């Protein structure tokens, strides 16, 4: 991660449910809120991550969000990504790594 290359907006999910495969899905949404500048890494083809319980997660984006951004992001929240090249995409959060001291990493 060398520099910021995009921004995002986010939508918190008020309630979430698990589907028949154990994945969380959203049921109700809030309004879009402003995020901040971030580093967006698009994985093409999509990456696979196997959890400690054996569950497979497939994701297309890794988003590196600076620690000064203090909103409480959760699984199944939605992100609208805006790349510096004019690209735009909407994803649901599938994983969050907040142990890094400089950034929070989100997969979607």
N, C-alpha and C positions, 0 to 999 in steps of 0.2 A: 504494500500500500504506500504509494508515494505522495498522493495529493487527492483533494476532493474533486470528483468529476460529475457530481449531480446533487440533487436535493430530493426530499420526499415530503409527502403529507401522510398522515396516518388516521385511521379510524379504529376506535376501540370497540370491541365486541362486548355487549352487555351480558350475554349468556352464551355458553357453548355446550355442545353435546358431543358424545362419542358415537361414531357410526358403527356398523357391524364389524368393521375391521379394527376398531380401537383408535382410529384417527379422530381428532377433534374437528368439529365443524361449527360454523357460526350460525346463530339463529336470529339475532337482532343487532343492528349496527347503530352507531352514532354519526355525527357530522364529521366531515373531513377537517382535521386540524393541521396547522403548519408544523413541519418538522424543522430540519436544519440542513446545512450542507453535509454531504457524506461521500464516501467512496463506494461506488457500485461496481461489483465484479460479476459479469454475466458468465455463467458456465455453459458452454455449448460443446458437446452434448451435456445434458443434465448430469449432476454428480449423485452418487449414492452414498449414504452414510448408514452404517449398521449400528444400532443402539446396543447397549449392554444386555438388553432383554431379547435381542435378536430381531427386533422390528427394523425394517428397512425404510429409510426416508430418502426420497428423491427430490432434489431441489435444483433450481436454475439460477438463483442469485445468492450472492453473499454481500451483505451491506454492512459497512464498517461505520458506525455512528460514534462521534466523539462523546466522551464521558460528560462533558458539560451539558449535554441534552438530558434533561431530568425526567421526561415523561416515563410513566410506567408501562412499557410495552409488554404484551402477553401473547401467548400462543393463540392463534386464529385471528389476531388483530390484522387489519389490512393496511398495506402500504401502497401508495401510489408513487412510483419512482419516475423522476424526470432527469434524464441524462443531459450532459452539456452539449451533446450532438443533436438535441431536439427529440430524442426517443422518449417514449412514455410507456409504462407498463404498470399493471396492478397485480399485487401478489398477496397471499395470506402468509403470516409468519408460521413457519414449521419448527423453528428452533432458535434459541437465544443463548449466547455465551457472554455472560457479563463478568467473567473472572479476570479478563484482561484489564490492566490498570489504565490504559490509554483509550481504548475503544470498546464499544459493545458490538458484538458481531451477531447479525440476524440472518437466518436462512429462510428462503422462500421460493 
